Amino acid sequence: MAVVASGTRERPAPLRLRRRAVVAGIVVLWLVLFALLRGRHTLALAAADLTSLHRWFNDVNDTIGADRNSNPLFLYFFNEIRLVIDTLVTFVQTLISQPPDGRPVPQIGWLGVVAIAGYVSWALGNWRVALLAVAGFTFFGLQGLWQESMDTLALTLSAVLVALLFGIPLGVWAGMSPRVNRVVTPVLDFMQTMPTFVYLAPLTLFFLIGPASATIATLVYAAPPAVRITAHAIRSVPATTVEAAESLGSTRAQTLTKVLLPMSRRTVVMGVNQTIMAALSMVTIAALIDAPGLGKTVVQALQSLDVGTAFNAGLAIVVMAIVLDRVTTAAAVRTERAQRPGGGPRRWRGPLLGAGAVAAAVAVWLSHTYVWAAEFPGEGGAGRSLASAADTVTAWAQDHLSGVTNGIRDVLTTTLLNPFQTLLTDSPWWLTGLVLVALGAVLGGVGAGATAAVCVGLLVGTGLWQDAMTTLASTVVATLLVMLLGVTVGVWMGRSALADRIVRPGLDAAQVMPPFVYLVPFLALFGASRFTAIVAAVVYAAPVTMKIVADGVRGVPATTVEAATAAGSGTWQLVTKVQLPMSRGALVLATNQGLIYVLSMVVVGGLVGAGALGYDVVAGFSQGELYGKGLAAGLAIVLLGVMFDRITQAAAGRTSRVPGGR
């Protein structure tokens, strides 16, 4: 039996070698033909030129704007959606941030909000999380940003509530049904990779400028992580466990509620966390369509390059993300402990929670009745100090570190980015297209190759082929850096609980800190260039890959790790031979999410010298005559994301189906 098993493990090796040889052959042939045909049939398009497709998009945009107040579809569908969303956001705002008619202050002032935050955190988690929540919410007031923070919280809670209301059930359905998963995945790709700048303009046409459009834009961006990660959690439950439950007579509903959901709770909570992070990361961009809150403060500060004020508001967003993350995580931990034998609540916890509820209710009443308990005292001195410190650090870094940072930028650009971009943009379009299709077919199979062919054809149809290849070069380089960091740090976090506690707050900060905030220091250090955009994309995309890899490594059964250790495996062997192979699903998900998050930063990169598709989208958003070109550029970004998502997914699936592929 051992010989057979050994033979089964070794059999796939020639297949993998042949596949690598074919890939190498395709690349060599590409390089040879590139040298012979360089500069021909590149489909270059000048910045001010438009194709017939771009002009048609402009005409559609004009028609929608003219018919919005007379078309029944708007009167009885889009306007009703706007009314519901506006009602939800307005209701939350009147509770905690905006005074309703007839009152000088909100229904619940700062004292009541802080008390509710502390009590809910204690009830769902523990006293440490409650202290963190109280300190975090109090910090908003000390920064002089209480109302802005509550406006952001109202918008975020509204968007996350709707996202989870639809996202978690859809993720469960996709996790249980491969057919539904195949249908849902392209839609999620579209939602995540379509640049936010692209759909901000149409949203304002359909729903007008204001909280409704901002909430829907945030919802579109924040819902996919909940669906994807929930589906991944359901699929990750061992098939043997599901089969055992079904053999004992469990119905489909019982299997879901008694087996699948309890065993995937930890990963589902990570999906909730990622949804919250994504929603908070949208508050700055949503401010461009008049979303209230901290995002508007950030945008106004950056318009005058006021790094200190932008940093102060961005820090408030980070603190809010950390508090919400810790509360949800602590709630999941408490639920898991309660399900264990002897893990129920202690007898004294119930009376204490009752007393805490009374104290919170008193605080809410005081904040509703008295102005001193409704308006945060003080003038935000801590915020002014933080802003001043941020300005000082930025100036020092620009004066003393620019030589080192410029050297790093020049080396990476010269040795890696420029040659790869030249290969993509100066090759004939049909040659690059054939290479992409061939690589898709070899790595992912016929289906992936067909998807690549369709995407290549549609990219040509957008009229922005050369810009798409320039964006592709920067995206591939950034994704490689993201995965290098993601695997390295993620494995460390997955293997060490202490490392996870140390690193995770920093990841939360990097993930939710609005890109506009750290773009200004990056501009000071690296100048306006493609490299600045790559650094910003890595900072934004690496945290989610690290978290997913860490979750996958942590999910490897402890008995397997112990068995490998008992067999004499060292740390390197445990990681490379056991933990990473057994967490392949998490690695694939991390790669996909890393690529998608990098693509979502393409437009922001267009603001700092990245050019290509990002610049096209920004120009289309700001210049009416280029709207059609900007929309086509957004679609091109989506096509890039779909193509490479399909290739990586199919390649991972083929590897896992090969005996011994692990």
C-alpha positions as CSV (number, residue, x, y, z in Angstrom):
1,M,0.0,0.0,0.0
2,A,2.8,2.4,0.8
3,V,4.4,1.7,-2.6
4,V,1.1,2.5,-4.4
5,A,0.6,5.7,-2.4
6,S,4.1,6.7,-3.1
7,G,3.6,6.1,-6.8
8,T,0.4,8.1,-6.8
9,R,2.2,11.1,-5.3
10,E,5.0,10.9,-7.8
11,R,2.8,10.4,-10.9
12,P,1.8,14.1,-11.4
13,A,5.4,15.3,-11.4
14,P,5.9,14.8,-15.2
15,L,2.6,16.5,-15.9
16,R,3.6,19.5,-13.9
17,L,7.0,19.6,-15.6
18,R,5.4,19.4,-19.0
19,R,3.1,22.3,-18.1
20,R,6.0,24.4,-16.9
21,A,7.9,23.5,-20.1
22,V,5.0,24.6,-22.3
23,V,4.7,27.9,-20.4
24,A,8.4,28.5,-20.8
25,G,8.2,27.7,-24.5
26,I,5.3,30.2,-24.9
27,V,7.3,33.0,-23.1
28,V,10.4,32.3,-25.3
29,L,8.4,32.4,-28.5
30,W,6.8,35.6,-27.3
31,L,10.2,37.2,-26.7
32,V,11.5,36.1,-30.2
33,L,8.4,37.5,-32.0
34,F,8.6,40.6,-29.9
35,A,12.1,41.3,-31.1
36,L,11.0,40.8,-34.7
37,L,7.7,42.7,-34.6
38,R,8.2,45.4,-32.0
39,G,6.1,48.5,-32.4
40,R,3.7,47.1,-35.0
41,H,-0.1,46.9,-34.5
42,T,0.0,48.2,-31.0
43,L,-3.5,49.9,-31.2
44,A,-2.2,53.1,-29.6
45,L,-4.9,55.8,-28.9
46,A,-4.1,59.4,-28.0
47,A,-5.4,60.8,-24.7
48,A,-7.9,63.1,-26.4
49,D,-9.1,60.7,-29.1
50,L,-12.4,58.9,-28.9
51,T,-13.8,55.8,-30.6
52,S,-17.3,55.2,-31.7
53,L,-18.0,53.2,-28.5
54,H,-16.9,56.1,-26.4
55,R,-19.2,58.5,-28.2
56,W,-22.1,56.1,-27.8
57,F,-21.5,55.9,-24.1
58,N,-21.6,59.7,-24.0
59,D,-24.9,59.7,-25.8
60,V,-26.4,57.2,-23.4
61,N,-25.2,59.3,-20.5
62,D,-26.9,62.4,-21.9
63,T,-30.2,60.5,-22.5
64,I,-30.3,59.2,-18.9
65,G,-29.8,62.6,-17.5
66,A,-32.6,64.1,-19.6
67,D,-35.2,61.4,-18.8
68,R,-34.6,60.9,-15.1
69,N,-37.6,63.0,-14.0
70,S,-40.1,61.7,-16.6
71,N,-39.2,58.0,-17.2
72,P,-41.5,55.7,-15.2
73,L,-38.5,53.4,-14.5
74,F,-37.0,56.3,-12.5
75,L,-40.2,57.5,-11.0
76,Y,-41.3,54.1,-9.6
77,F,-38.1,52.2,-9.2
78,F,-34.9,54.1,-8.7
79,N,-36.6,56.9,-6.8
80,E,-38.2,54.4,-4.4
81,I,-34.8,52.8,-3.8
82,R,-33.3,56.2,-3.1
83,L,-36.2,57.0,-0.7
84,V,-35.6,53.7,1.3
85,I,-31.9,54.2,1.6
86,D,-32.2,57.9,2.4
87,T,-34.8,57.0,5.1
88,L,-32.4,54.4,6.7
89,V,-29.4,56.7,6.7
90,T,-31.4,59.7,7.9
91,F,-32.9,57.6,10.7
92,V,-29.4,56.5,12.0
93,Q,-28.1,60.1,11.6
94,T,-30.9,61.6,13.7
95,L,-30.1,59.1,16.4
96,I,-26.4,59.8,16.8
97,S,-25.1,62.6,14.6
98,Q,-27.6,65.1,13.1
99,P,-30.2,67.1,15.0
100,P,-33.7,66.3,13.9
101,D,-36.3,69.1,13.4
102,G,-37.1,70.9,16.6
103,R,-33.9,69.7,18.5
104,P,-30.5,71.4,18.7
105,V,-28.8,68.1,19.2
106,P,-29.2,64.5,18.0
107,Q,-31.6,62.1,19.9
108,I,-28.6,60.4,21.5
109,G,-25.6,62.5,22.4
110,W,-22.0,61.6,23.0
111,L,-22.4,60.3,26.5
112,G,-25.2,57.9,25.4
113,V,-23.3,56.7,22.3
114,V,-20.2,56.0,24.4
115,A,-22.2,54.2,26.9
116,I,-24.0,52.1,24.3
117,A,-20.7,51.3,22.6
118,G,-19.2,50.2,25.9
119,Y,-22.2,48.1,26.9
120,V,-22.6,46.3,23.6
121,S,-18.9,45.6,23.4
122,W,-19.0,44.1,26.9
123,A,-22.1,42.1,26.3
124,L,-20.8,40.6,23.0
125,G,-17.2,40.3,24.1
126,N,-15.4,41.1,27.4
127,W,-14.4,44.0,29.5
128,R,-11.2,44.6,27.6
129,V,-13.1,45.1,24.3
130,A,-15.5,47.4,26.2
131,L,-12.6,49.6,27.4
132,L,-11.3,49.7,23.9
133,A,-14.6,50.8,22.5
134,V,-15.1,53.5,25.2
135,A,-11.6,54.8,24.6
136,G,-12.0,54.8,20.9
137,F,-15.3,56.7,20.8
138,T,-14.0,59.2,23.4
139,F,-10.9,59.7,21.2
140,F,-13.2,60.9,18.3
141,G,-14.3,63.8,20.5
142,L,-10.8,64.6,21.7
143,Q,-9.8,64.9,18.1
144,G,-12.5,67.5,17.5
145,L,-14.3,65.1,15.0
146,W,-17.3,63.8,17.0
147,Q,-20.0,64.7,14.6
148,E,-18.0,63.7,11.5
149,S,-17.2,60.4,13.1
150,M,-20.9,59.7,13.9
151,D,-21.9,60.6,10.3
152,T,-19.3,58.1,9.1
153,L,-20.6,55.5,11.6
154,A,-24.2,56.1,10.4
155,L,-23.2,55.7,6.7
156,T,-21.1,52.6,7.5
157,L,-23.7,50.9,9.6
158,S,-26.4,51.4,7.0
159,A,-24.2,50.0,4.2
160,V,-22.9,47.1,6.2
161,L,-26.4,46.2,7.5
162,V,-27.7,46.0,3.9
163,A,-24.6,44.2,2.7
164,L,-24.8,41.5,5.3
165,L,-28.5,41.2,4.9
166,F,-28.0,40.0,1.4
167,G,-24.3,39.0,1.4
168,I,-24.3,36.2,4.0
169,P,-27.3,34.3,2.8
170,L,-26.0,34.6,-0.8
171,G,-22.6,33.4,0.4
172,V,-24.1,30.4,2.1
173,W,-26.1,29.5,-1.0
174,A,-23.0,29.9,-3.2
175,G,-21.0,27.8,-0.8
176,M,-23.5,24.9,-0.9
177,S,-24.2,25.1,-4.7
178,P,-21.4,25.0,-7.2
179,R,-23.9,26.2,-9.9
180,V,-24.8,29.3,-7.9
181,N,-21.2,29.9,-7.2
182,R,-20.4,29.9,-10.9
183,V,-23.2,32.4,-11.5
184,V,-22.4,34.7,-8.6
185,T,-18.6,34.9,-9.0
186,P,-18.5,37.0,-12.2
187,V,-21.0,39.4,-10.6
188,L,-18.7,39.7,-7.6
189,D,-15.7,40.3,-9.8
190,F,-17.6,43.1,-11.6
191,M,-18.6,44.7,-8.3
192,Q,-15.1,44.5,-6.8
193,T,-13.0,45.4,-9.8
194,M,-15.2,48.1,-11.4
195,P,-13.4,51.2,-10.1
196,T,-15.5,53.2,-7.7
197,F,-15.0,56.3,-9.8
198,V,-16.7,54.6,-12.7
199,Y,-20.0,53.9,-11.0
200,L,-20.1,57.1,-8.9
201,A,-21.1,59.1,-12.0
202,P,-24.0,56.8,-13.0
203,L,-25.1,56.5,-9.4
204,T,-25.6,60.2,-9.2
205,L,-27.7,60.1,-12.4
206,F,-29.9,57.4,-11.0
207,F,-30.0,58.4,-7.3
208,L,-28.9,62.0,-7.2
209,I,-25.9,63.3,-5.2
210,G,-26.2,62.6,-1.5
211,P,-26.3,59.8,1.2
212,A,-28.3,57.4,-1.0
213,S,-25.7,57.3,-3.8
214,A,-22.9,57.2,-1.2
215,T,-24.5,54.3,0.7
216,I,-25.2,52.3,-2.5
217,A,-21.6,52.9,-3.7
218,T,-20.3,51.7,-0.4
219,L,-22.6,48.7,-0.5
220,V,-21.5,47.7,-4.0
221,Y,-17.8,47.7,-2.8
222,A,-18.4,46.2,0.6
223,A,-20.7,43.3,-0.1
224,P,-18.4,41.0,-2.2
225,P,-16.0,40.1,0.6
226,A,-19.0,38.9,2.7
227,V,-20.3,36.7,-0.1
228,R,-16.9,35.4,-1.1
229,I,-15.5,34.6,2.3
230,T,-18.8,33.1,3.5
231,A,-18.9,30.8,0.5
232,H,-15.3,29.9,1.1
233,A,-16.1,29.1,4.7
234,I,-19.0,26.8,3.8
235,R,-16.9,25.0,1.2
236,S,-14.0,24.6,3.7
237,V,-16.0,22.4,6.1
238,P,-14.7,18.8,5.6
239,A,-16.8,16.7,3.3
240,T,-16.6,13.8,5.7
241,T,-18.2,15.8,8.4
242,V,-21.1,16.8,6.1
243,E,-21.5,13.2,5.0
244,A,-21.6,11.9,8.5
245,A,-24.3,14.4,9.4
246,E,-26.4,13.4,6.4
247,S,-25.9,9.7,7.1
248,L,-27.4,10.3,10.5
249,G,-30.6,11.6,8.9
250,S,-29.9,15.4,9.0
251,T,-32.0,17.4,6.5
252,R,-30.3,20.0,4.4
253,A,-31.5,22.8,6.7
254,Q,-30.3,20.9,9.8
255,T,-26.9,20.2,8.1
256,L,-26.6,24.0,7.4
257,T,-27.6,25.2,10.9
258,K,-26.0,22.4,13.0
259,V,-22.8,21.7,11.0
260,L,-21.9,24.1,8.3
261,L,-22.5,27.4,10.0
262,P,-21.1,26.5,13.4
263,M,-17.9,25.0,11.9
264,S,-17.4,28.0,9.6
265,R,-18.3,30.8,12.1
266,R,-14.7,32.0,12.5
267,T,-14.2,32.5,8.8
268,V,-17.7,34.1,8.4
269,V,-16.8,36.6,11.1
270,M,-13.7,37.4,9.1
271,G,-16.0,38.1,6.1
272,V,-18.0,40.5,8.3
273,N,-14.8,42.2,9.4
274,Q,-13.7,42.5,5.8
275,T,-17.1,44.0,4.8
276,I,-16.7,46.6,7.6
277,M,-13.1,47.4,6.5
278,A,-14.2,47.8,2.8
279,A,-17.1,50.0,3.8
280,L,-14.8,52.3,5.9
281,S,-12.2,52.4,3.1
282,M,-15.0,53.8,0.8
283,V,-15.9,56.8,3.0
284,T,-13.3,59.1,1.4
285,I,-14.2,58.2,-2.2
286,A,-17.9,58.4,-1.4
287,A,-17.3,62.0,-0.1
288,L,-16.8,63.0,-3.8
289,I,-20.6,62.6,-4.2
290,D,-21.4,64.4,-1.0
291,A,-21.2,61.6,1.5
292,P,-21.1,63.1,5.0
293,G,-18.5,62.4,7.6
294,L,-14.8,62.0,7.9
295,G,-14.3,61.4,4.2
296,K,-15.4,64.9,3.4
297,T,-12.9,66.2,5.9
298,V,-10.1,64.2,4.3
299,V,-10.9,65.3,0.8
300,Q,-11.2,69.0,1.8
301,A,-7.8,68.8,3.5
302,L,-6.1,67.1,0.6
303,Q,-7.3,69.7,-1.8
304,S,-5.0,72.1,0.0
305,L,-2.3,69.4,0.7
306,D,-3.0,69.7,4.4
307,V,-1.4,66.4,5.4
308,G,-2.0,67.0,9.1
309,T,-5.7,67.5,9.0
310,A,-6.1,64.6,6.5
311,F,-4.0,62.3,8.9
312,N,-6.1,63.3,11.9
313,A,-9.4,62.4,10.1
314,G,-7.8,59.2,8.6
315,L,-6.7,58.2,12.1
316,A,-10.3,58.5,13.3
317,I,-11.4,56.1,10.5
318,V,-8.7,53.6,11.6
319,V,-9.7,53.8,15.2
320,M,-13.3,53.1,14.3
321,A,-12.3,50.1,12.2
322,I,-10.2,48.6,15.0
323,V,-13.1,49.0,17.5
324,L,-15.7,47.4,15.2
325,D,-13.3,44.6,14.3
326,R,-12.5,43.8,17.9
327,V,-16.2,43.8,18.9
328,T,-17.2,41.4,16.1
329,T,-14.3,39.1,16.7
330,A,-14.9,39.0,20.4
331,A,-18.5,38.2,19.8
332,A,-17.6,35.1,17.7
333,V,-15.1,33.9,20.4
334,R,-17.7,34.2,23.1
335,T,-20.3,32.3,21.1
336,E,-17.8,29.5,20.4
337,R,-16.9,29.2,24.1
338,A,-20.5,29.1,25.1
339,Q,-21.0,26.0,22.8
340,R,-18.3,24.1,24.6
341,P,-19.1,21.8,27.6
342,G,-18.9,24.0,30.7
343,G,-18.4,27.1,28.6
344,G,-21.7,28.8,29.5
345,P,-21.9,32.2,31.1
346,R,-20.9,32.6,34.7
347,R,-23.7,33.1,37.2
348,W,-22.6,36.6,38.1
349,R,-22.5,37.8,34.5
350,G,-26.3,38.1,34.1
351,P,-26.8,40.5,37.0
352,L,-23.8,42.5,36.0
353,L,-25.2,42.8,32.4
354,G,-28.5,43.9,33.8
355,A,-26.9,46.6,35.9
356,G,-24.8,47.7,32.9
357,A,-28.0,48.0,30.8
358,V,-29.6,50.3,33.5
359,A,-26.4,52.4,33.6
360,A,-26.4,52.7,29.7
361,A,-30.1,53.6,29.7
362,V,-29.4,56.4,32.2
363,A,-26.5,57.7,30.1
364,V,-28.8,57.7,27.0
365,W,-31.5,59.6,28.9
366,L,-29.0,62.2,30.1
367,S,-27.6,62.7,26.6
368,H,-31.1,63.1,25.2
369,T,-32.2,65.6,27.8
370,Y,-29.1,67.7,28.7
371,V,-26.9,69.6,26.3
372,W,-23.8,69.0,28.4
373,A,-24.2,65.3,27.9
374,A,-25.1,65.6,24.2
375,E,-22.3,67.9,22.9
376,F,-18.7,66.6,23.4
377,P,-16.8,68.9,25.8
378,G,-13.6,70.5,24.7
379,E,-12.3,71.9,21.4
380,G,-10.3,69.0,20.0
381,G,-6.8,69.9,21.2
382,A,-5.6,66.4,20.7
383,G,-6.5,66.6,17.0
384,R,-4.5,69.7,16.5
385,S,-1.5,68.2,18.1
386,L,-1.8,65.1,15.9
387,A,-2.1,67.2,12.8
388,S,1.0,69.2,13.7
389,A,3.0,66.1,14.4
390,A,2.0,64.6,11.1
391,D,3.1,67.7,9.2
392,T,6.4,67.7,11.0
393,V,7.1,64.0,10.2
394,T,6.2,64.4,6.6
395,A,8.5,67.3,6.1
396,W,11.4,65.5,7.8
397,A,10.9,62.4,5.7
398,Q,10.9,64.4,2.5
399,D,14.1,66.2,3.5
400,H,16.0,63.1,4.7
401,L,14.7,60.0,3.0
402,S,14.0,61.1,-0.6
403,G,17.4,59.9,-1.8
404,V,16.8,56.4,-0.5
405,T,13.2,56.2,-1.7
406,N,14.1,57.6,-5.1
407,G,16.8,54.9,-5.4
408,I,14.4,52.1,-4.6
409,R,11.9,53.5,-7.1
410,D,14.5,53.8,-9.9
411,V,15.9,50.3,-9.4
412,L,12.5,48.6,-9.4
413,T,11.2,50.7,-12.3
414,T,14.3,50.1,-14.5
415,T,14.9,46.4,-13.8
416,L,11.3,45.1,-13.6
417,L,8.5,47.5,-14.5
418,N,9.9,49.1,-17.6
419,P,11.0,45.9,-19.4
420,F,7.7,44.1,-18.6
421,Q,5.6,47.1,-19.7
422,T,7.6,47.4,-22.9
423,L,7.0,43.8,-23.7
424,L,3.2,44.1,-23.2
425,T,2.7,47.5,-24.9
426,D,5.1,47.2,-27.9
427,S,4.2,43.7,-28.9
428,P,1.5,43.5,-31.6
429,W,-1.9,43.3,-29.9
430,W,-2.7,40.0,-31.5
431,L,0.6,38.5,-30.3
432,T,0.0,39.6,-26.7
433,G,-3.6,38.4,-26.9
434,L,-2.6,35.0,-28.2
435,V,0.0,34.7,-25.4
436,L,-2.6,35.5,-22.7
437,V,-5.1,33.0,-24.2
438,A,-2.4,30.3,-24.5
439,L,-1.2,30.8,-20.9
440,G,-4.8,30.7,-19.7
441,A,-5.4,27.4,-21.5
442,V,-2.2,25.8,-20.3
443,L,-2.5,26.9,-16.7
444,G,-6.3,26.8,-16.3
445,G,-7.6,24.5,-19.0
446,V,-9.9,25.1,-22.0
447,G,-12.5,27.0,-20.0
448,A,-9.9,29.5,-18.7
449,G,-8.5,29.9,-22.2
450,A,-11.9,30.6,-23.6
451,T,-12.6,33.2,-20.9
452,A,-9.2,34.8,-21.7
453,A,-10.1,34.9,-25.4
454,V,-13.4,36.6,-24.8
455,C,-11.8,39.2,-22.4
456,V,-9.0,39.9,-24.9
457,G,-11.6,40.5,-27.7
458,L,-13.6,42.8,-25.5
459,L,-10.4,44.7,-24.4
460,V,-9.7,45.3,-28.0
461,G,-13.3,46.5,-28.5
462,T,-12.9,49.1,-25.7
463,G,-10.3,50.9,-27.9
464,L,-7.9,51.1,-25.0
465,W,-5.7,48.1,-25.6
466,Q,-2.4,49.9,-25.0
467,D,-3.6,51.6,-21.8
468,A,-4.9,48.2,-20.6
469,M,-1.5,46.6,-21.1
470,T,0.3,49.4,-19.3
471,T,-2.1,48.9,-16.4
472,L,-1.6,45.2,-16.5
473,A,2.2,45.6,-16.1
474,S,1.8,47.7,-13.0
475,T,-0.9,45.3,-11.6
476,V,1.2,42.2,-12.1
477,V,4.2,43.8,-10.4
478,A,2.1,45.0,-7.5
479,T,0.3,41.7,-7.1
480,L,3.7,39.8,-6.9
481,L,4.8,42.2,-4.1
482,V,1.5,41.8,-2.4
483,M,1.6,38.0,-2.4
484,L,5.3,38.0,-1.3
485,L,4.3,40.0,1.8
486,G,1.0,38.2,2.2
487,V,2.5,34.7,2.4
488,T,5.5,35.8,4.5
489,V,3.6,37.7,7.1
490,G,0.4,35.5,6.9
491,V,2.3,32.3,7.7
492,W,4.0,34.1,10.7
493,M,0.6,35.3,12.0
494,G,-1.0,31.9,11.4
495,R,1.7,30.1,13.4
496,S,1.9,32.6,16.2
497,A,-1.0,34.0,18.2
498,L,1.3,36.6,19.6
499,A,2.4,37.7,16.1
500,D,-1.3,37.9,15.1
501,R,-2.1,40.2,18.1
502,I,0.8,42.4,17.3
503,V,0.4,42.7,13.5
504,R,-3.4,42.7,13.1
505,P,-4.0,46.3,14.4
506,G,-1.4,47.5,11.9
507,L,-3.2,45.6,9.1
508,D,-6.5,47.1,10.1
509,A,-4.9,50.6,10.0
510,A,-3.4,50.0,6.6
511,Q,-6.5,48.5,5.1
512,V,-9.0,51.2,6.2
513,M,-6.7,54.3,6.1
514,P,-8.1,56.2,3.1
515,P,-5.7,55.9,0.2
516,F,-5.9,59.7,-0.3
517,V,-4.3,60.1,3.2
518,Y,-1.1,58.2,2.5
519,L,-0.9,59.2,-1.1
520,V,0.4,62.7,-0.1
521,P,3.4,61.3,1.9
522,F,4.1,58.8,-0.8
523,L,4.1,61.6,-3.4
524,A,6.6,63.5,-1.2
525,L,8.8,60.4,-1.0
526,F,8.6,59.0,-4.5
527,G,7.2,61.7,-6.7
528,A,4.3,61.4,-9.1
529,S,5.0,58.1,-10.9
530,R,3.8,54.5,-11.5
531,F,5.9,53.3,-8.6
532,T,3.9,55.6,-6.2
533,A,0.7,54.0,-7.4
534,I,2.3,50.5,-6.9
535,V,3.3,51.3,-3.4
536,A,-0.2,52.6,-2.5
537,A,-1.7,49.5,-4.1
538,V,0.6,47.2,-2.0
539,V,-0.2,49.0,1.2
540,Y,-4.0,48.7,0.4
541,A,-4.0,45.1,-0.9
542,A,-1.4,43.3,1.3
543,P,-3.5,43.3,4.6
544,V,-6.4,41.3,3.2
545,T,-4.0,38.7,1.8
546,M,-2.1,38.4,5.1
547,K,-5.3,37.9,7.0
548,I,-6.7,35.2,4.6
549,V,-3.3,33.3,4.5
550,A,-3.1,33.5,8.3
551,D,-6.6,32.1,8.6
552,G,-5.8,29.3,6.2
553,V,-2.6,28.3,8.0
554,R,-4.4,28.5,11.4
555,G,-7.1,26.3,10.1
556,V,-4.8,23.3,9.4
557,P,-5.7,20.6,11.9
558,A,-3.4,20.6,14.9
559,T,-3.2,16.8,14.8
560,T,-1.7,17.0,11.3
561,V,0.9,19.5,12.4
562,E,1.7,17.4,15.5
563,A,2.1,14.3,13.4
564,A,4.5,16.0,11.0
565,T,6.5,17.4,13.9
566,A,6.7,13.9,15.5
567,A,8.0,12.6,12.2
568,G,11.0,15.0,12.5
569,S,9.8,17.9,10.3
570,G,11.5,21.2,10.9
571,T,9.8,24.6,10.8
572,W,10.6,25.1,7.1
573,Q,9.3,21.7,6.2
574,L,6.1,22.2,8.3
575,V,5.4,25.4,6.4
576,T,6.2,24.3,2.9
577,K,5.1,20.6,3.0
578,V,2.1,20.7,5.4
579,Q,0.6,24.1,6.2
580,L,0.8,25.9,2.9
581,P,-0.3,22.9,0.8
582,M,-3.2,22.2,3.1
583,S,-4.3,25.8,3.0
584,R,-4.3,26.0,-0.8
585,G,-7.9,27.2,-0.9
586,A,-7.0,30.2,1.3
587,L,-3.9,30.9,-0.8
588,V,-6.0,31.0,-4.0
589,L,-8.6,33.3,-2.3
590,A,-5.8,35.5,-1.1
591,T,-4.3,35.7,-4.6
592,N,-7.7,36.6,-6.1
593,Q,-8.4,39.2,-3.4
594,G,-4.9,40.7,-3.7
595,L,-5.3,41.0,-7.4
596,I,-8.8,42.5,-7.1
597,Y,-7.7,45.0,-4.4
598,V,-4.8,46.0,-6.5
599,L,-7.1,46.6,-9.5
600,S,-9.4,48.6,-7.3
601,M,-6.5,51.0,-6.7
602,V,-5.8,51.6,-10.4
603,V,-8.0,54.7,-10.5
604,V,-6.4,56.1,-7.3
605,G,-3.1,55.4,-9.0
606,G,-4.2,57.5,-11.9
607,L,-4.2,60.5,-9.6
608,V,-0.5,60.1,-8.8
609,G,1.1,59.6,-12.2
610,A,0.2,56.0,-13.0
611,G,-1.6,57.0,-16.2
612,A,-3.2,54.4,-18.4
613,L,-6.7,53.2,-17.5
614,G,-6.6,54.9,-14.1
615,Y,-6.1,58.3,-15.7
616,D,-8.8,57.6,-18.3
617,V,-11.3,56.9,-15.6
618,V,-10.4,60.0,-13.6
619,A,-10.5,62.1,-16.8
620,G,-13.9,60.7,-17.6
621,F,-15.3,61.5,-14.2
622,S,-14.1,65.1,-14.3
623,Q,-14.6,66.0,-18.0
624,G,-18.0,65.4,-19.5
625,E,-16.7,64.9,-23.1
626,L,-14.5,62.0,-21.9
627,Y,-17.2,60.2,-19.9
628,G,-17.6,57.5,-22.5
629,K,-13.8,56.8,-22.6
630,G,-13.7,56.7,-18.8
631,L,-16.5,54.2,-18.7
632,A,-14.8,52.1,-21.3
633,A,-11.6,52.2,-19.2
634,G,-13.5,51.0,-16.1
635,L,-14.9,48.1,-18.1
636,A,-11.4,47.3,-19.3
637,I,-10.2,47.1,-15.6
638,V,-13.1,44.7,-14.9
639,L,-12.1,42.5,-17.9
640,L,-8.5,42.3,-16.6
641,G,-9.8,41.2,-13.2
642,V,-12.2,38.6,-14.6
643,M,-9.6,37.1,-16.9
644,F,-6.9,36.6,-14.3
645,D,-9.4,35.5,-11.6
646,R,-10.6,32.7,-13.9
647,I,-7.1,31.6,-14.8
648,T,-5.9,31.5,-11.2
649,Q,-9.1,29.7,-10.0
650,A,-9.0,27.1,-12.8
651,A,-5.3,26.5,-12.3
652,A,-5.8,25.9,-8.6
653,G,-8.7,23.6,-9.3
654,R,-6.7,21.5,-11.8
655,T,-3.8,21.2,-9.3
656,S,-6.2,20.0,-6.5
657,R,-7.8,17.4,-8.8
658,V,-4.5,15.9,-9.8
659,P,-3.7,12.9,-7.4
660,G,-0.9,14.0,-5.1
661,G,-1.3,17.6,-6.1
662,R,-1.0,18.6,-2.6
